[in-house]
Amino acid sequence: MTVAHPDERFDERQADPAPRRGRPRHRTRRVVRTTAAVLVLAAAGAGTALVLAPDGGGKAGGRAASGLPPATAEVLRQTLKDTRSADARLGFGTERTAVGRLPGTLTRLPAPGAEITRGKTLYAVDEQPVVVLYGSLPAYRVLAKGSEGTDVRELEENLVALGYTGFTPDDEYTGATARAVRRWQDDLGLKETGTVEPGRVVFTAGAIRVAALKAEPGDQTGPGRSVLSYTGTARAVTAELDSADRRLARRGGHVEVTLPDGAVVRGTITEVAGVSRAAEGQKKAGTKIRVVVGLTDARARAAVRGYDEAGVHVTFTAATRENVLTVPVSALLALAGGGFGVEVVEGSTSTYVPVTTGLFAEGRVEISGTGVVRGAEVGMPE
């Protein structure tokens, strides 16, 4: 840490022996205020602190200062919250794209807003259905007798859920699996091969809602061609934060959502992901944090029922400290020997008291230390 030059330090021998109130403001705060004496606190909401030279107007925790600060602030006991607010959008969460794998002509597409559940047709290629199944691993290969892996288990669990039994779901594609697949293909009007080709199914996390169409009936499709976008079916709020506010976005964390009518409901963070956004008018892209908030309790679901999509406001809370002592951040003084202190003012004298800092939020900082009590007055800079 850089401190004031020795020649610039305050010399107690030059001080008036009896400090008085009402002295000219430029002589009351005998702490060097230079660029080199400012410490930027690396914490959210932190401000600056003045550096005290070893003999700079009083010693930490000891003697009375020879001058009084130009202003004071009261030490408060309060609940301190590190919060940020962001504009957001009420909708159905993150949009994902269904990409074609089967070559041919799109012959059927769903309407935007349609909800598709397990086993139902998402769209058709050459009048053959592409079906929604539930799972986290995308379909990426032909599944046939002898195949092994997580995707086999995923397929078998879906077959059982749809009523095609005769086997135990596991990682092995057996003859029993093939027989169940043939029954499933027969019901779909597909050729009964007993194998599942890539692109015949789209694995999703659950039931989906069609957000927008990326193609039209009659368009040619094939590997890599976007067909449509979709979301989940549950109402959700999507917000974007600056990467510096990453601490605010924790899966499972609770937030408050303010609706267009002013009602405030609680939500839970269900998804956090980094996304690239090109700055307007600039070629270089920046990184944002996309946060999806689920509205799971009954009150929240009822409150948003009248909205399709709407602008809302989300308040994130990173940390909360209850019943703590706080002062304005600018009351902190960086002590030359290390650490921080505050100047406690009592009557016509003041004393520099070392403190331990905690949460920085709302322009204030949590402090603790001997001699720091609720209602005390601490010095503030000009």
Sequence and secondary structure as in RCSB ss.txt:
>XXXX:A:sequence
MTVAHPDERFDERQADPAPRRGRPRHRTRRVVRTTAAVLVLAAAGAGTALVLAPDGGGKAGGRAASGLPPATAEV
LRQTLKDTRSADARLGFGTERTAVGRLPGTLTRLPAPGAEITRGKTLYAVDEQPVVVLYGSLPAYRVLAKGSEGT
DVRELEENLVALGYTGFTPDDEYTGATARAVRRWQDDLGLKETGTVEPGRVVFTAGAIRVAALKAEPGDQTGPGR
SVLSYTGTARAVTAELDSADRRLARRGGHVEVTLPDGAVVRGTITEVAGVSRAAEGQKKAGTKIRVVVGLTDARA
RAAVRGYDEAGVHVTFTAATRENVLTVPVSALLALAGGGFGVEVVEGSTSTYVPVTTGLFAEGRVEISGTGVVRG
AEVGMPE
>XXXX:A:secstr
     GGGS  GGGS SS  TT  HHHH  S   GGGEEE  STT  EEEEE TTSSS BTSSB SS  SEEEE 
EEEEEEEEEEEEEEEESS  EEEE  S EEEEE   TT EE TTSEEEEETTEEEEEEE SS   S B TT BSH
HHHHHHHHHHHTT  SS  SSB  HHHHHHHHHHHHHHT    S B TTSEEEESS EEEEEESS TT EE TT 
EEEEEEESS EEEEEEEGGGGGG  TT EEEEE TTS EEEEEEEEEEEEEEE TT SSEEEEEEEEEE  SHHH
HHHTTT SSEEEEEEEEEEEEEEEEEEEGGG EEETTSSEEEEEEETTEEEEEEEEEEEEETTEEEEE TT  TT
 EEEE  
